[in-house]
Amino acid sequence: MVDLRPVRSWPDTAPDPNWTLGWDVLLWTARYLRQPDGPDAGSPWKFTPEQVRIVLRWFEINDAG
């Protein structure tokens, strides 16, 4: 049997809102990106909850900025 569990390379949590620039990225995408195809074509782009956590972690900042 194949193990299909995801491999996590960092915690599956969101950082403190004061320590990430990711919220600005998510706001920009919601404002300017559209779903390109499918039944929701033309509607604002929506990330999955996991994708939101990834964006927030990706743009996380530390004391050094």
JOJOJO-V627440 format. One record per pair of residues at least 4 apart in sequence whose C-alpha atoms are under 8 Angstrom apart, sorted by the first residue. I is the first residue (numbers start at 1). J is the second residue. If there is no record, write none. Layout:
i=I j=J
i=I j=J
This chain:
i=8 j=12
i=12 j=50
i=12 j=53
i=13 j=53
i=14 j=53
i=14 j=54
i=14 j=56
i=14 j=57
i=15 j=19
i=15 j=20
i=15 j=56
i=15 j=57
i=15 j=60
i=16 j=20
i=17 j=23
i=19 j=60
i=19 j=61
i=19 j=62
i=20 j=56
i=20 j=57
i=20 j=59
i=20 j=60
i=20 j=61
i=21 j=25
i=21 j=56
i=21 j=59
i=21 j=60
i=21 j=61
i=22 j=26
i=22 j=55
i=22 j=56
i=22 j=57
i=22 j=58
i=22 j=59
i=22 j=60
i=23 j=27
i=23 j=56
i=24 j=28
i=25 j=29
i=25 j=55
i=26 j=30
i=26 j=52
i=26 j=55
i=27 j=31
i=28 j=32
i=28 j=33
i=29 j=33
i=29 j=45
i=30 j=34
i=30 j=44
i=30 j=45
i=30 j=46
i=31 j=44
i=32 j=44
i=33 j=44
i=33 j=45
i=34 j=41
i=34 j=42
i=34 j=43
i=34 j=44
i=34 j=45
i=35 j=40
i=35 j=41
i=35 j=42
i=35 j=43
i=35 j=44
i=35 j=45
i=35 j=46
i=36 j=41
i=36 j=42
i=37 j=41
i=37 j=42
i=47 j=51
i=47 j=52
i=48 j=52
i=49 j=53
i=50 j=54
i=51 j=55
i=52 j=56
i=53 j=57
i=54 j=58
i=55 j=59
i=56 j=60
i=61 j=65
